[in-house]
Amino acid sequence: MGFRRLRTTLLAAAIAAAPMIAAPAQAQQRPMVWGDSLPATLDPHAIFDVPSQFILLNAYDGLYRYQANPPQLVPWLAASHTTSADGLTWEFTLRPGIKFQDGSDLTADDVVYSFRRLLAMRRAPAAAFTPVLKPENVTAAGPLTVRFVLSSPYAPFLSAMPLVAIVNQRAIAPHVQGDDWGTAWLSANGAGSGAYRIVPETYQARVALDMERFPGHFMGWSHNQRPIESVRSRPVMETSTRVLALLRGEIDATDSYLPTDQVERVDRNPRTRVARDESMRVFIIRMNNRKPPFDNRDARLCFAHAFNYQGFNEIVLRGLVVRNAGPNPNNLWGNPPDLQPYNFDLAVARRHCDAARAAGAPLDREIEIHIQSELEQTVQAAQMFQADLRRLGVNLRIVPNTWPNITAATAQAQTTPDMWIHWVSTYFVDPENWIGQMYDSQFHGTWKASSWYTNAQVDALLRQARGSLDQAERDRLYQQATRQVVADSPDIWVYNTLNLRGLSRRVQGYQFSPVGSGGEMRLMSLEN
Amino acid sequence: MARYILRRILLTLPALFGLVILTFVLSRVIPGDPATALAGDAATPAQIADIRARYGLDRPIIEQAAIHVRQVVTGDFGRSIFSGRPVAEEIAQRLPATLELTFVALFLATALGIPLGLLAALDHNGPVDHLVRVLSVGGLAIASFWLAIMLQLYFSMDLDILPLRGRIDVALGMPPRVTGSVLIDSLLAGRLDMFASACRHIVLPAVTLALPGLATIARFTRSGVLETLQKDFVLYARAAGYGRVRLAAIYVLRNAVNVTVTQIGLLFGALISGAVAVEAVFDWPGLGTYAVQAILAADYKALLAVTLVVGVVYAVVNVVVDVVQALIDPRVAEDHR
């Protein structure tokens, strides 16, 4: 082959290959690349954690939904609801004409199917309903009317309603295997009416998921002139990579837990910004009230005064959090307006420690605090606490652990760690989500109630608040319970989270809500 | 040779069976209860016990082990406790990414490590030898996650010439899945743009992963060549007038490289385990990150399957290494008769 012939062949090959290289880039408009976490499964009834809310808010709809911040509970698939005088019967009327993404009608039968599926599967989201709701007590009273009959009055019922995604039973039915309720299929597919349609072939658990806009969403799109057509969810595992990817423009959004030391860096970049929103996520240091020395109130008060709240919140976290005095987030109803937080005061702490020692509390034994190794803030808080407690003669040992291990250990008082650190996020916006499930002794054995606190008066107040439909009365009861719990000092409440999400400046219309952490795509648009 | 290969394969079977049992026992004695996580926030102890019973977690450990062995033998790893999907399906999605990264890293480590080791030996105590020594000590000493971040900062952020993360440009999507390797599938699909993007994306993770292997291979090759250079047949070849390059590249290297080949087999296992950190930093969706997620979620079925699959891959690679050794030096197969 002569040089000229070779050159001609290479030129022809290059011309032939050029469209293969250039065409796709020209044809596609750059989609939204969302760098937050994806859940382990797409089945909205199988899991309930912060990542799963992204699927719930975008691919599915519920009867009610939380919007804005502070979160307002607004009718969503339901147009309205009624409650019987005894608080046991709830009827929801659906909006007419709602379509699933496959074009079929969404009716009361689908709502009944969804709740029965949820209750039968008995997985995470069902826990809010199983104590008061039997599957057979969810019925269709008409094509657009769903009736729930509770076994006992339960005021947070409505607040928990957004937890439940309404699924398309006709889409799931062909894929049901045995008694699995179609879980295997729905774990990687969509069957909802939400504003975005899952593209199943792109899904890789926790790795990738593409979603396309559903033009027929029942809420319409008139609120958003330039909706996002395509969302590519690409979770970034490592914090440093996540921040660099945002700065470089490879992703449009980080998760909403941007490390405080990265805030300035992201804000300084002309292409990116940090959205700061007060959330409802309380950082707590738990004490096992059944284990000495924490069965002694003075010992607990000693620890409550020995944590350097200001140093941690203002210096370690650079003031990007808000001091929280009690178990409920500051910005939630049910909190006494004059509730005073404990302050860092080693002299006061020492007095309480001395009193506890005098009463025989074994403060000289080594006390273990379990931290979640992969969550840096839990490590920092424990280290700071360890240093200050040492000045009081208390030996705190930091034990690295993981969430599943710790929560499994909290099933019994004997196996629950002396202390451990975690957050309580917003699963539903009601004091029941915090003080109700954390300090009513009926929840002992769950991780939320892992301080094993018992106070008959508090139990009574919380149960009364749970059963009452009078909002003013509930507010009063929760305030009373909160005062008592804070006085008993069963745990150490440190701060309410300021959610920090790094965003590309081309993202417009981002609206934060503590439920879902601002991941609702239908509200956003992109500037290209 | 066929008998030798068959024997090597048969010898791996008891090892794999032991691996199945050992990993099962380990996974059940470590703390952590998936039932608690599955049951959710407000679940009562009774609800947790109910879930434990449904997933068979309350059965005697011997019974659970027997069920597990039976399932593995039939190729059924069960369903992930969290996703509800077959674990085999999830691993099939992840394994090709790890193998792709590991093979490219191994190729880089071998293609650069052997010549570097040879050059270092030929320049014994000379400048090249010192340079290779520094490189190999550094390669073994530098933590891969630190190196990964440094490479990201320099090549992606400062120079802006290589992508930061992932396997392919998000805007391009993925090629139709045939093998699961983006490099191969993009070529099969005739998408040169995707192939080019995949090549660019694999550079930094592969280099990070390859460096410790490269150092090991260079060091073993160097010592093997130095030892071989002292042999009588080398002295004879020199006396017979063989050129330095021909002597080193053909006669010395072939005799010296056998130890290196053994190391390459062992390295493969190290690379797969080393891939955990590299995959996390570069968002490489492979088995390493899948294993980490399974550990954090106490998804023991997924964890067992990953351990077993890695064990099988490792065993296969070591059989291949044994065969390659026998091909290079037929005395190896002869010794096993």
Boltz contact constraints between the chains, C-beta under 6 A:
constraints:
  - contact:
      token1: [A, 17]
      token2: [B, 192]
      max_distance: 6.0
  - contact:
      token1: [A, 20]
      token2: [B, 192]
      max_distance: 6.0
  - contact:
      token1: [A, 21]
      token2: [B, 192]
      max_distance: 6.0
  - contact:
      token1: [A, 21]
      token2: [B, 193]
      max_distance: 6.0
  - contact:
      token1: [A, 24]
      token2: [B, 172]
      max_distance: 6.0
  - contact:
      token1: [A, 28]
      token2: [B, 171]
      max_distance: 6.0
  - contact:
      token1: [A, 30]
      token2: [B, 171]
      max_distance: 6.0
  - contact:
      token1: [A, 33]
      token2: [B, 170]
      max_distance: 6.0
  - contact:
      token1: [A, 40]
      token2: [B, 82]
      max_distance: 6.0
  - contact:
      token1: [A, 40]
      token2: [B, 83]
      max_distance: 6.0
  - contact:
      token1: [A, 41]
      token2: [B, 83]
      max_distance: 6.0
  - contact:
      token1: [A, 41]
      token2: [B, 84]
      max_distance: 6.0
  - contact:
      token1: [A, 46]
      token2: [B, 84]
      max_distance: 6.0
  - contact:
      token1: [A, 48]
      token2: [B, 40]
      max_distance: 6.0
  - contact:
      token1: [A, 123]
      token2: [B, 38]
      max_distance: 6.0
  - contact:
      token1: [A, 124]
      token2: [B, 40]
      max_distance: 6.0
  - contact:
      token1: [A, 127]
      token2: [B, 40]
      max_distance: 6.0
  - contact:
      token1: [A, 127]
      token2: [B, 42]
      max_distance: 6.0
  - contact:
      token1: [A, 127]
      token2: [B, 43]
      max_distance: 6.0
  - contact:
      token1: [A, 183]
      token2: [B, 84]
      max_distance: 6.0
  - contact:
      token1: [A, 184]
      token2: [B, 84]
      max_distance: 6.0
  - contact:
      token1: [A, 187]
      token2: [B, 83]
      max_distance: 6.0
  - contact:
      token1: [A, 187]
      token2: [B, 84]
      max_distance: 6.0
  - contact:
      token1: [A, 187]
      token2: [B, 85]
      max_distance: 6.0
  - contact:
      token1: [A, 204]
      token2: [B, 93]
      max_distance: 6.0
  - contact:
      token1: [A, 205]
      token2: [B, 83]
      max_distance: 6.0
  - contact:
      token1: [A, 207]
      token2: [B, 285]
      max_distance: 6.0
  - contact:
      token1: [A, 232]
      token2: [B, 170]
      max_distance: 6.0
  - contact:
      token1: [A, 236]
      token2: [B, 283]
      max_distance: 6.0
  - contact:
      token1: [A, 237]
      token2: [B, 280]
      max_distance: 6.0
  - contact:
      token1: [A, 237]
      token2: [B, 283]
      max_distance: 6.0
  - contact:
      token1: [A, 238]
      token2: [B, 280]
      max_distance: 6.0
  - contact:
      token1: [A, 238]
      token2: [B, 281]
      max_distance: 6.0
  - contact:
      token1: [A, 240]
      token2: [B, 149]
      max_distance: 6.0
  - contact:
      token1: [A, 241]
      token2: [B, 165]
      max_distance: 6.0
  - contact:
      token1: [A, 241]
      token2: [B, 281]
      max_distance: 6.0
  - contact:
      token1: [A, 244]
      token2: [B, 164]
      max_distance: 6.0
  - contact:
      token1: [A, 245]
      token2: [B, 164]
      max_distance: 6.0
  - contact:
      token1: [A, 245]
      token2: [B, 165]
      max_distance: 6.0
  - contact:
      token1: [A, 248]
      token2: [B, 164]
      max_distance: 6.0
  - contact:
      token1: [A, 250]
      token2: [B, 164]
      max_distance: 6.0
  - contact:
      token1: [A, 402]
      token2: [B, 296]
      max_distance: 6.0
  - contact:
      token1: [A, 404]
      token2: [B, 32]
      max_distance: 6.0
  - contact:
      token1: [A, 404]
      token2: [B, 37]
      max_distance: 6.0
  - contact:
      token1: [A, 404]
      token2: [B, 298]
      max_distance: 6.0
  - contact:
      token1: [A, 405]
      token2: [B, 31]
      max_distance: 6.0
  - contact:
      token1: [A, 405]
      token2: [B, 32]
      max_distance: 6.0
  - contact:
      token1: [A, 407]
      token2: [B, 36]
      max_distance: 6.0
  - contact:
      token1: [A, 408]
      token2: [B, 32]
      max_distance: 6.0
  - contact:
      token1: [A, 408]
      token2: [B, 33]
      max_distance: 6.0
  - contact:
      token1: [A, 408]
      token2: [B, 36]
      max_distance: 6.0
  - contact:
      token1: [A, 437]
      token2: [B, 42]
      max_distance: 6.0
  - contact:
      token1: [A, 445]
      token2: [B, 45]
      max_distance: 6.0
  - contact:
      token1: [A, 448]
      token2: [B, 41]
      max_distance: 6.0
